[in-house]
Amino acid sequence: MGKLVSTLFVTLDGVYQAPGGPHEDTRGGFTHGGWSFPYADDDFGRFISEVFTRPGAFLLGRRTYDIFATFWPKVTDPADPVASGLNSLPKYVVSSTLTDPEWAGTTVLSGDLAKEVTGLKERTDGELQVHGSGALLRSLLALDLVDTLHLLTFPVVLGTGFRLFPEGSVPTAFEHAGGSVTGAGVSIQTYNLAGRPQYGEYTLPEND
């Protein structure tokens, strides 16, 4: 059974909207698109290339799928691990409105998310990878379907934009599984899902 592994870019204030360019996602009048670009150094590139050595299939939200589908099919360099993976491996997009995807190898999932994704994990040899797709990731976390989260935190605060964990997110605990910081200051941390949070209380020491 494959593992579901999510890779997501966020700012210090938790914004995941439009990391790749100014026109990527302007919902809500967002004007900060492209905020990840200044930090894309060799360390960052090596990590992303390594992630793309492990997928068996991709699971994407509709918005991320549309962004990827307008870009990656045009990248035909066989040495590009991201393009090679995305263009050749099976892609599954969660959507109730997409009916005729043009990107080769795409299957639309419009049924019960828990059932569909559980089946995908069982059938996938290698990682079932989710990239971007913040709203989908929250749904998958709420269903306990995520195994591992690579969270890349960029040293910038934007103050507006869609946040990965807004008010009302399902309480979730993670176990740290490793990490590093790139030369440009991006904190790359890997977490495994660990169920619900545990709670305790700090108390004053008892005096004899």
N, C-alpha and C positions, 0 to 999 in steps of 0.2 A: 504494500500500500504506500502510495506517495505521500510526502509531507507537503502541507500547504505553507508556503514561505512568502511573506510579504516584504517588499522593499519600498520605503517611503521617505521622501525628503520633507523636512519641516524646518521652520524658523525657530528662533528661541521662544517666540510667543505662540508657537504651535500651528502656524499657518502652513497649509500644504498647497494652496491654490497657485497654479501657474508658475512652477519653478523654472520652466524651460524657455520662456519667451514672452514678450509683451502682449502678443495676440492669442496666447494659448487658451486663456480662460479669463474673460473680463466680466464675468457675472458680478452683479452688485456694484458695478462701476470700478472694479479693481484695477489699479494703475501701476502695480508694482511687479507685474509679470517679468520673469527672467532673473529673479533674485539669486538663483543658484549658480548662474553662469560665471561670476567672478571667482568662484572657489573651485572650479573644475580643473584641478591640477593632476599630475601624474598619479599621485596616491589615490585620488578619487577614481581616476580611470581604471587603475589596476583592480580596485575593489569591484567596480561594476562589471568589468570583464570577467572576473572570477565568478561572480554571481551567475553570469550567463553561460558558465560551463556546466551548470547543474540542472537546467529545466528539462522536464519531459513534456510540459504543456503550459499555457498561459491562461489565466483567468483575469478578465479585465472588466471594469465598470464601463458604461456606455461612453461617458465623456473622455476618459483616458483612451479607450479604444479608438474613438474618432480622431483624437490628436495623433495617436501612433499611426493610424491607417493613412493619414495624409503625408506622413514623413518617411517611415521606415521602408515601405515598398520601393521607394526611389533610391535607397542606399543599396547598391548592388555589389559592393566590395566584399568578396568572399572571406577576406581576412577580418572583417568587422564582426566580432562575436555577437553583438547586440542585434544587428540587422540579420545575420545568418540565423540566429535562433528565432527571432520574431517572424521572419518570412517563411521559415521551413517547418516549424513545429505547430501542432494544433493550438488554435486560439479559441477560447470560449468567452463570449461577451454576454453579460447579464443585461437584458433589455426587454421591455414589453412592447416596444414600438419598432425596433429594427427588424426588418423582415428579409432583406435581400443584401447581405453584406458582400462587398466587392473584393475585400482582401482575401486571397486564397487561403484555405485552411481554417476558415472561421465557422463556428457553430454558435447560434444564438440560444441562450438559456432563458426561458420565460416562465418556467414552472416553479415549483416549490424550491426555494434556494437551498435549504438544508438537505433535502433529498438529492437534488441535482449535484451539489458540490461534494457530498459524501460519496456519491457514485463516481464522480470524477477522480477523487483521491484514490479510490480503490482501483481504478483502471489505469492510473498514470504511473509509468515507470520513470522514476526521477521526481524532481520537485514540481509541484503545481504552483507556479509563481504568479503572485499578484504584484503588479507595479503601479505606483500611484493609486488611483481608485479609492480615495479616502472614505467616501460614503459606503462603498462596498466593503471595505476593510472593517468599518464599524459594525456592519451587519454580520459579517463573518465572525468577528470577535464575540458578538452577543450570542451567537449560535455555538460558540466553543469549537469552531472549525479551523482556527489558525493554530499552527504548530510553532512557527518561528517568525519573529518580526525583526528585520534589519531597519533600524531607525537612524537616519542620517540627519543630524541637527546642524544647521548652518548658523554661523555667528552673526545673525542679523535679526532685528526686530522691525516689523512692518506696521503693526497697530491696526490693520484691517485685513480682511480676507477670511476665507473659510478655514476654520480650525479643525485639526484632526479629532480632538476630544472636546466637543462643546458640552455645555450644561446638559445633563441627562444621559451621558454615556454610561454604559453598563460597567459597574465596578469590576476591575480586572487586575489580577496580580501577574507579574512576570518574574522569571528567573534570569538573571544576567548570565549570558553564555560567552562573553568575550567582546572585545572592542579595540578601537584605536582612534587616534586623531590624525588627520591629514596635515601636511605641511601648511595648507591654507586655513587650517583651523576648523575643519568639519569633523564633528564627533560622530564616529560610526560605531554604533552599539547594537549588539545582537541579543535578543531576548527570546526565551521560550515561554510559552503560555503556562501559567501555574495555577489557574483556577481563580477563585475569588479571593479578595484581600483578607488577611488576618489582622486582628486588632489587639491592642494591649493598652497598658497605661503606665506612665512613669509615676512613681510614688517617692515621697521623701523617705530617707532611711530612718528606721526606728531608733530613737535614743534609748540607751540603756538606763 
